[in-house]
């Protein structure tokens, strides 16, 4: 009798969880690939992962697993991620420090390491690691998100590879934007800056999502500048200033805001001459 998808997924989940939570100490990062391959060889149905032991990585088109097996692996990884998040929450332990059964292995960190290796070596779809990161960020507290994002920063070189970003850049952009919406610009300034710096490293300046292709401007955003000073008020301001105030330069500088607010306003000849 052929196993159903759910049965195959549960078997693979168990093998992945064993590799993640009961594997070799995470400080020995060279075991991540071996443990990942061992989990797939044991967990994939009908011995379809047997060839992974002797394969050359990253897998070529002829060596890669079929779409059905990649979908199965993605489902299993997402389910293990959900289980670890729930267990860490019940245990009251920071997500990236959670260990199963007193083990020294940090399960979520090792799961992300393993998923990144699988994505980077074409064993799963390249976007799987970004899907897991989005899942973790959406379901975690801001404190845990900071720890997860620290993992992202540590692995930026791999995450930023073209083969991965081609499939995951929109997921990463969505994840970071959602996280920025949750943060307080007043209280989480440093974390917001880290996220923006990461986005700047992930996306080129020519990235379409960062360009104003339609040249739209927000003309409602007005910067008020006092153009005319009362003589008495101006003298009082200058007298109290530590350095002499150049009112002409002050007005000229802040007057540029009107041009930045609506750049098309300088297209007429008279306006451009005035701008110059």
Order of alpha helices (4+ residues) and beta strands (2+ residues): alpha-alpha-alpha-alpha-alpha-alpha-alpha-alpha-alpha-alpha-alpha-alpha
